[in-house]
């Protein structure tokens, strides 16, 4: 796998959670983020309102702001 910067990792995480709810573990596997880093990135995305967390189901999904980030990211790539 090629080197990915922080923006690439965040985009892959948001992409994996867009369209439906997903657990932290599934985000980790779909975005290829090591267990040691997943909590940091998830907390960062939730704090910046790019990812939302539902306490009852313990699932995450990409917010509207996160979708706009993905659109900009994909446009620039």
Secondary structure, DSSP 8 states (H G I E B T S, - for coil): -----HHHHHHHHHHHTSSS-B-HHHHHHHHT--HHHHHHHHHHHHHTTSEEEETTTTEEEE-HHHHHHHHHHHHH-
